[in-house]
Structures are given as C-alpha cells and as structure tokens.
C-alpha cells in the first residue's frame, strides 16, 4: 500500500532554521521540495543564500578522523560551537606533531639521498674526504655501460694518462672512479665522454671510506626513524585519548553541515528586519500529525498542512508501506517503476501471484524445502531481499510438491493430494483429452487477466481517464468482452451451448463496438469535439486493424499461461530422467547421481522458472493495469 501524504509549509525566524532542522526534521521523514517553485504565486520571496560556516570545520574533522583506524560514531550531545572548538584544538595539536614530523622527514630524505649517491661506490677502499680535496689530480665518479667499458679497456685505457678504479657493477653498468692530472683533465674527460661515461657528483660531506660513510649514514637514518616512530606514537596516543571528543564533534559538524544544504530548497521573505524562512515538503499523514503535536508549544515555528493536492504544483512522492512478508517484493516494483501516488500498489499482488505460480511450475517437497531454508538463510545473514523471495517461492513449491506427490523427484514415497502432472488427463468437448495442468494453467491465466482488468478500471477512475475506464482494451468494454468469452467457453465445456451462443451474440458484439468507436465515444463523454483527420474510410480501416490486434492479444496473452503447466510437466520429466540415470528404477539408485541431479535441476530450472514468472508478471499483469510513473519518496531525515 502507499502511505497517505500531506504537503507541509514550515516557517519561522531566519536565524532559527538550524535549530528547527536539527530538532524536528532529523526525526521525521520529509521529502523537501523547492519552496520558490512551490510558492510561485507568493510575492516578495527570495532564495535563501548563505555561506556554509560549518563546512571547513567539518572537512577538518573528517581529515582528522582518517588518522584513526576505527572511529565509532558517538551520540554525545554537544553544541556546534563546542564541536568546532574541539576540532580546532585537536587540529592544532596534530599540526604541532606534523611540523616536527616534516622536519624529521626532511632530514631523513636528505640523508637517504646521500646514501643512495654513495652506495654504488662501496667498493672504493679509500678515504673519500681525501679524494674530494685533491688539488693537482682531478677525479670523476660515474658509470659506464658494460659494452663501452670493455671497449675502453681493450683499446683506450693503455694509451692515455689515467687511473681507473672499478667500484661495483650491476646488470647494466659498471660504477667507477677515474683520476687524471689536472693539466690534461679536459682531454681525459672528453675521451671518457666519448665512451658514454655518465658522471655523478658527490658533495663534500662524507668521512672515511664509502663503507664507513654508508654505515654512518644508515645509523643516522635509523636514529631519525626511531624519532619518527616515537613522534607518531605520541600523536596516535593523543588522538586515541581525544577519540570520543573527535567522534562527537564530527557527528555534530556533519549534521549541521548537511542541515545547511536544506537552505538550497528554502525561501526567505524580502525583509531586512524579522526575515522568515519557508520550507515546503511532503510528509506522511502519521508523521505530520506527530510533528504538529510536537511543535504545538514551540512559539517560533509555524506549521501549515495542505490536504487538497490539487492546490499543489508538485506531485506527491510514493512511499510504500507493506507487511514485512511482502516488502522484499518491492524490489520487483522498483525494477519496473514505482506506482504513482493515486495508483494501486501491486506489491502484495505480485508477492502472492509470483510465489503461487512459481510453486505451480516447480512443485517438489524436497527441493521446495531447500529453497525455503536456503532463501531464509540468505535473508537472515546477508539481508538479501532476493533470499526472502526465494524462501516464499520455496514455501509454495513445497505445498505443490505435496499436491503433486513429488519429493526430490521420487513419486512413490507420498501419494499426491491432487494429481500427478504427467499422468492426469481431462476430457473436454470439441477437444478431447488434454492434460489437466494445462487446463488449470489457462484457467488461472483467465482469472488473473480478469482481475487485472478490474484493477485497471480502478486505477483509471483514480486518474479520471474516461477512455481507459469505459472503452479501453482493459477497461469496462474489454472486461465485458473477455468475461463473456470466459463464460461462453465454460458453458460450452459444461454442455450448455444454447445460453453460450446467446451470450456470444449479445456480449461479444456490444463490447467490440465500444472498443471500435472508443475515440469518438470518449470525446462525446468528455463533451469535446471529435476531429477525424483521416476521413471515415481511414477511421474504419484503422479501427478494424486495431480491433484485430486486440483480439489477437487476448488470445496470445491467454495462451501465454500455458507455460505454467508446461514447466510443471517439464520439472516432473527432468526429475524422471535424473532418477532413470541414477538407476532408481532398478531399486538401487546411485545417490551421488540423485544428489547432483537434484542440485542441477533445482539451480537451473529454479532460475528459468523465476525469470519466466517475472516475465508473466511484467507483460501479462503489469502491462494491463500498472503504469509505474511514480517518483520515489526521498526523505531528508531518518527517524531515530
């Protein structure tokens, strides 16, 4: 069912809006509308424009919350000013830690860069400070690829005045130091450059050999890391001690920051003194009554409820309220489209029909219980609506399993309460023997189609659609035609052809005539002039083909329910094949084959049947009476 809605206008002093939102609107579900759009006829209104003063504090609190691994929400009541002061104080303490941390990190990075520069030359067993202070000998640290290093050694090295010391080599390069007299250093540098020598500059900051420098640098880096760990531990301890304060402040600032966005939908009166805000929105009648009662003693907040929806520009949103058993089926409604506010909510209908048809098509006690318990487990553990739907379907599958006398495919364990789908036949006039489940399935389909026509008439009355009430395929004319068709078939099948023939002549012709002339009749009923753009000939041709399509759709839609019986028979046939493969006919079944076969049939056929039933719901039921043009009820606040 759809909850009754009331349109509210809430007003009060402009500076009081935060209190009203936090005190009242956070308790009750209200779908807010743009007040300026709703109150177009009201003069001297302007948008509520103001800068959010809580945004920066909230963002700062959110950043601080990220520093804690698991910040549990707190409901401790504090004022928004207290929250902002707490966040500012905690942030100042964190900034002090962060400043010290950045200084240490800067030192550590500088030392790490020095370490990375000297590491390739670890093989040089000579005091670096002595090398870096040579006056008459030039030195160069760098690397050269293996290919050019070999060429240099073979063809160049013995012909020039240089000393080369290989420090280290990796997969691609040889790291080395070469020395040359200062007077010819430019020539030597040019020769090395021609060999693709890449120079590395070492600053004058190392003491001892590269190995000594590396050890010293590593010790300094480890010492700084210890200081960093201690500093971070102190910061974490501080945050842990202020955890409750930060959580309470974050919750309060988040609430006020979100509340501030309500101003985008509010309007203000154009007055410099005593300016008032106006909020408009939809609330359920029950919540509206509770809200009105709560603000009765609030002298700064005023409330007005509009009961006549015709005086309101926006359409009421749809808020579904169904029994717990049927709420999971709202998922199917949402997939198709929510009902309009004045439309019938088909949730209960789809829940009953879907589960019933599924059970008819998948009747087995054992597999039904598996679906029932499996779906219940999924719903309880994972809160999956689909699990609850499967559980309902499993319940009806179990019932039809008893009616069909089938348990895990075995049909000799229990006697059928009704019949066995593959065996029971019924004799019909003009047709002969026909499987009973097919007759039952088509009969069910006829009843469902008649029911949907009645629902369509109710929906059309609510929307004041004259054509759909009286002359539509699923209106009163269609209902009279199809009901007379069903009654005529029933009379012929029961051996009463004379009243059936009279009914055929009287009740068939009149409804078809109404559907044929639905457009001019609709204009006549609504007292509007009818304009025939294509002439009488075109009107007759168009009406003829439309009527032919209507008759064809009645026939095809009715036969569509044959699949319900077909799946009931195919399920029994598939389980018969499983038992045959397991050797059950010989009296000694292979239980592994029985179990695997049941799992396969339960999974595959259960999925196919579920899809086919949903197809019947959407195309054979919903297409006749349901429009699904509603808009979702999106509340600003949730009930505590």
N, C-alpha and C positions, 0 to 999 in steps of 0.2 A: 504494500500500500504506500501511498505518497502522503507525507506529512502536510498538514494544513499550514499555510504560511501567512504571516502578517507583515505588512510593509511599515517600517518604523521611521520616524524622524526624531532624532535626538539632538538637543541643543542645550547650550549653556555658555557661560563666560569663556572667552577665547583662551585665557590662561589656565583654565581648568580642564582642558581636553586630555592631558596626560593622566590625570587622576581618574577621570571617567573611564578611559580605555583600560587602565591597569586594574581598576577596582571592579568594573562591571563587564566590559566587553571581552575580557580574558576568561570570564566564567561561562559566558553563553555563546553559543554558535550563531554568528550573524554573518550573512552574505552581504558585504558592503557594495553599494552602487555609487557612481559618481554623482555627488549631490548637485553639482551645477547642471548636469544633464537632466536629472530628475526634476529639478525646480526651475525649468526654463521660464515659466510664467511669473516667477517671483523676481521683482526688481531689486536693484541695489545689492546684488550678491557678487562676490569676487572669490578667486581661488585662495586657498589657504597656503601662502608661500612663506616658508621659513627655513633657515639653515639648521640642519640636524646637529644639535650641540653634543649629542651622545656618541656620534659616530667614531670620532678619534679615540675617545676613551675605551669604547667597545673593541675597536680594532687592536688597541694596545693590550687590552685584557686577553683577547684571543691569541695574540702573539705570545704572551707570557704563558698561556695555558699549554701551548705547544712544547714548552720546556719541561712539562711534567708528563710522565708516561701514561698515567691513567688518572684523569681528573674527574671524580664523581660529582654529579650535579648536587648542588646544595639549595635547599629551600629556606635558608635562614633569612629572615626579614631584615633588610637594611634599606636605608633611603638611597636614592640615586646619587646624592652628593657624597654620602659616606662611601659608596661604591667607587666613585671617581677618585676620591682622596686615597682610598686603599690601593687602587691601581697605580696612581701616581707615586705613592710611597714605595710600593714593591718594584715598580719600574726603575725608580731612582737607585734602589739597592742593586738591582740587576745591572744597571748601566755602570755602576762602580766596578762590579766584578768584570763586566765586559771590557771596560777600559784597561784594567790590569791584564786581562787575558789577551787583548790585542797587542799590548806591548811585549808580552812574553812570546806570543806567536811570531811577531816581527823579528825578535832576536833569534828565535829558533829557525825561522826560514833563512835568515842571513847566514847562520852557522851551517845549515843544511846545504846552501848554495856553495859555501866554501868547501864543504866536504865533498860535494859532487864534483867540484873542479879538480880536486887533488887526487881523488880515487883512481883515475886512470894511470897515475904516475907512481903508484905504490911500490913499483919495483926499483925505483931510483934510491939507492942506498947512500945518500949524500945530504948534507945539511942544506936545507932549502934557503935559509936566510943568507948563507954564504954565497950561494949561486945568484940569488936575487940582488946581491951587492957587488957583483963583478964589475970592474972598471974598464979593463982592456980586452976582455973576452965577452962577446955577445952570445946570448943563449936564446933558444926558442923552444917553447913547449907546444906540442901539437900531435897531429895524427896524419897517417897516410895509408891508402888502401894497400892490400897485400900485393896486388899486381904491380903497382908502381914501386913499392918497397923492394921487390925482387929485382926489378929493372935498375933501380938506383944502386943496389948492392953490386950487381953484375957489371954495370957499365960506367957508373959515375963516381962512386964513393972513393975509389982509389986514386982518382985524378984531381981531386980538389982538397984544399986545406980545411978540413972539418972533422970534428969528433962527434959521432952519433952514439947515443945510448938508448937502447930499446928497453922500455919500462914494462909494457904489457901489450898483449894482443887479444883480440876477440874474433868473432866470426868474420867481420868485415874490415877491421882496421888494425894497424899497428900503432900503438901510442909510444912516442919517443921524445927525447930531448937532444938537440944538436947544439954544438958550440963552434964558434968561428972567430978569428981575430977581428977586432973592431975595424981595422983598416980595409978589410975586404968583405965585411959583413953584407954589404948591399949585393955584391956579386953572388955570394953564397945563398942569400935569401932568394935571389932570382932563380938560381938553379933548383932550389927546393920547391919553389912555387911552380916551376915547370913540371915537377913531379906530383903536382896536386896536393902539396902539403897544406893542411889546414891548421892554422896557428890558434892556440889557446892562451889567453893572458891570465897569469896568476898574480894576484895582488901581494903586496909586501906585508903579509900578516901571519906567515907560518913560521914555526920554530922547530928545529930538528929535522929529521928525515921525514919523507911523506908518511911513513908508517907511524912515526911519533905524532905528526900533526893530525893524522886521522884518529888516533886514539884520544888525543886531547880534545878534538872537536866532538867526537862521539860522547865523551864524558860530559862536555858542556851541554850538548843536546839532551842527554838523558836527565841532567840536573834540571833543565828548563821544563822537560816533560813532567818531572815529578812536581814541580811548582804548579804547572797547569792542572795536573790531576787533583792536587790539593785545593787549588782555587775552584775548580769545577765542583768538587765535593762540597765545599763550603757553600757555593751557590745553590746546589741541589738541596742541601740541608735547610738553607734559608727558605727556599721555595716550599719545601715539604712542611716546614713549620707554619707557613702562611697559606697552606693549601686550602683550608676551609675558608679563609678570608677571600682568596682569589676566586674560588668557586662561587661564593655568594655574590661577589662583585660582578663576575662575568654574567651570572644569571640575571641580575638586576639590570645591568647595562644592555644586555642582549634584548631583554623585554622592552626597555624604554626605546632602544634604537629601532626595533621592529614596530613598536607602537607609533613612533614618529612618522612612519610611512603612511599611516592612516590619513595624515593631513593631505596627501595627494588626492584623496577621494572626498575630502571635506570642502565646505564652502564657508565663507565668512560674510558677515554683514558689513556694508560700507559705512562704518562709523569710526571716528577717531577715539571716541570715548564709549565705554560699555560695548565693545565689539563682541559678538556672539559667533560661535561656530555652529555648523549644522552637519550632522551625519545622517545618511539615509541607507537603509538596507533591509534585507529580508531575514525574518526570524520565525522559527516555528511557533505556532499559537501557544504551545505549552511553555516554551522558554520566554515568550513575550509576556505571558501572564506573570511568571516568576520575576522577570526583570521589572515589570511595572510595580509589583508589590515591594521589591527591594528598594527602589528609588523613591518610594512614597514619602519618606522622611528626609530626602535629600533636597534641600531648598535651592541648590544651584544647578540641578539637572532637570530638564523638562523632556517629556516623552509624549509622542502622538502616534497612534496606530491607525492606518488606513485599511479598512476591511474591504472596500469596494475596489477590486483590482482593475476595473475599467478606468479608474481615475489615475492610474499609474502608467508611466511610459514604458518601463521595463517589464519583461515577462517574469513571473515568479520562477525561481530555480527549483529543481527537482531534488528532494531529499527523500530517499527510500527508507522505509521502516517496515521490516518484515520479521516474522518469527525467526528465531535462531536457526531452526531447522532448514529454512529456505534462504537464508542470507547468502550461503555460498553460490546459489544460482544467480545472484545479482551479477556475477562475473559474465554470464552469457548475455544478460541485458546490456551491460556496459559495452560488450563487443559489438552489439547491433546498434545501440543508441538508446540513451535514457528516455523514458516517457516524458511527454510534455506534462505541465502541471495539471491540466484538466483531463489527462488521458488515464486510462486504466493501467495500473501497474501489473504486468503479466508475470511477475516473479513466482508467485505461488502456482500459477497455471503451468509455467514451464517446468517448475520443480516436480509437480505431480505427473504431468504428461511425459516428460523426459524419462523419469525413473520407471514409470509404468511400461512405456514402450521398450526401453532397454531390457527390462526384466522379461517381457514377452519374447523378444528376439534372442535372449541369452539365458534361457531357463535351465538352471542346473544348481542343485542344492550345494554341492561341494565347492564348485567354482564361485558361486554366489557368496558363500561364507568367506572364501578367500578374499574376494573383492571387498566385502563388508569390513573385515578386520584389517586388511591392508590399507584401505582408504581411511579408516578410523585412526590407524597408527600415523599415517602421513599428516592427517589434520591435527592430531594432538601434539605431535613432535615438531612438525615444520610449519604448522598453521596454514597449510595449503588449502584453499577453497576447493581445488580440484580433488583433493583427497576426500573431502566431505561429500562431494558429488558422487565419486566412485563408491563411497560407502552406502549412500542412498540407493544407487543402482544395484549394488550387491544385495541389498535387502530385498528388493523386488525380484532379482534373479533367483534368490533362494525360495521365495514364495512360488514363482512359476516353476522352479525345479520340482517342488512337491506336486504342483498341478500336473506337470508332465511326467513325473515319476523317474527323474534322472538325477544321479549323484555321481559326479566325476565321470560321466558318460555311461555308467552302469545302469541299465534299465530293468534289472531283475531283482534288485535289492529292495526297492519300495514300489508299491503299487501307485499308479497315477491317481490323483484326486479327480482330475478332469479327463484327460486323454493323452495319448502319445502322438506327437506332431506328425510323424512319418506314416502312421497307420490309420488314423481315424478319418473316415470319409463321410460326406453328406450328400444325399440325392436332392437335386434341385430341378424344378420343371424347366423344360426347354434346353437345359444344360447337361443334365446327367449327374454323375458322381464327381464331386470336387472335394479336395482336401479341406477339412473343417477349419484349419487355422487360416487358410486364405479367405474363407468366407468371414471369419471373425475379424481378421485384419481390415478387410474392406468395410465391414460394418462399423468398426471402431473409427476408421477414417471418415466415414459419412457423418458419424456423430460429432467428431471433432470439427469438421468443416461447418456443420450447422451451428455449433457453439461459437466458433469464431465469427460467423455472420452476425449473431446476436451481439457479440462484443463490439463488432464494427458499428452496428446501429447505435449502441450506447455511446461509443466514442464520437460518432458523428453528431449525435444530439448535443453532446457537451461542447463541440466546436461549432455548432449551428451550421452544419454543412447540409443543405437541403438535398442536393443531388445524391450524396452518399447515404443519406438516411433512407430515401424512398426509391431511387431509380438506379442505384449502382449495382454492379455485379454481386457485391457482398452486402447490399442494402436490403430493404424490405422486399423489393421485387425479386432480387436474387434468392433471398431466403424462402419466399413463397414458391419460387420455381424449383429450387433444389429440394426443399422439404416435400413438395408434391411428388418430385421424381423418386425420392427415397420411399415415400408411402406407396406409390404406384408399384415399385419393384417389390416391396414387402407384400402387397396384396396379390400380385401375380405369383410370387413364390409360395404363398399360402393357399393358392387355389381359388382366389376371388377375382376373376378377370373383369366382370361387369362393372363393379364400382371403380376398379382401377382404370378402365377405359374412360368412364365419365370424368374421373379426376384428371386423367391425362388431357382430355379435351378442354376442360374448364380452367384448370390451374396452370396448365402449361402456356396456353395462348396469352392470357392476360399479363403475367409477369414478363414474358418475352416482348410483348408490345410496349410495356412500360420502359423496359431497358432500351428498346429500339428508339423510342421517342424521348429519351431521358433529357436531352438538351432543351428542346422546346418546352417540355413539361416543367423542368427546373426553372426556366425563365418565367413561365406562367405562374408557378408557385411563389416565386420571389417578386412577382409583379414587375419584371424587367422586359424590355423589348428584345425579341429574338431576331438576330440578323443571320440569314443563311447566305454565306459568302459564295458557295459553290453552286447554288441552284438546287432545285428539288431532285434532279437526277443524281447529282453528286451526293446529296444527303442520303438518298436511298441506297446507293452503291456502298457508301462508307458505312452506313448503319448495318447493311447486310453482312459485310465482312467483319465488322466488329462483333456482331451477334454470333457469327460463325466461330470466331475466336473465343468468345465466351463459352459457347457450348463445348468446344474442344478442350478448353482449360478445365471445365467441370469434369469432363471425362478423364483427362490425364491426371488431374490432381487426386481424383478418387482412386484411380489405379496405382498411383504412387504409393499408397499404403499397402499394396501387395507385398512390397519388400519386407514389411514387418513379419508377415507369415513366412516369406521365403527364408529369412535369416533364422527363424525358429526351426525350420526344417533343416537348413544347411548346418546349423550347430549340432543337431542330433546326428546328421550324416557324418560330419567331421569326427565326432567322438566315436561313432561306429567304426570308422576307418582306423582310428588310434587303437581301439580295443582289438580290432582284427590283426593289426600289425604286432600287437603285444602277445597274440596267441590266447586271448581271453576266451575265445570260442571253444578251445580245447580243454578249458578248465584249469590251466596252469599259466596264468599271464606273467609276462616279464614286467615286473613292477617298475623297473627303470624306464622302460618304454612308456608305461602308463603315466608315470610322473612327468616325464619330459613332454609327452604328448599333451597332457593337460595344461602344462605351463605354456606350451606353444599356442594352443587353441585359446587359452584364457587371455594371453597377451595380444596375439594378432587379431583374433575375432573381436575381442573386447574393444580394441582400438577402432576397428572398422565399424562396429555397431554404434559406438559412441559418436563417430562422425556422421553416420547415416541418420541417427536420431536427431542430431543437431541440425542436419540439413532439412529434415521434415519440420522441425520447429520453425526454422527461419523462413522456409519457402512455402510451406503449406499452412502454417498458422499465422506467423507474424505478417506475411505479405497481405493477409486478408483484413486485418483489423488494426495492426500496430504501425505507428508512424515513426516513433523514436526520435522526435525533434526537440526533446527537452535539453536544457542546459544544466550542468552539474551544480549542485549546491556546494560552494567553496567557502567554508566559514573562515572568518578572520581568526577567531579564538577557539580553543577547545575547552570543554568542561574539565574542571579539576577532578 
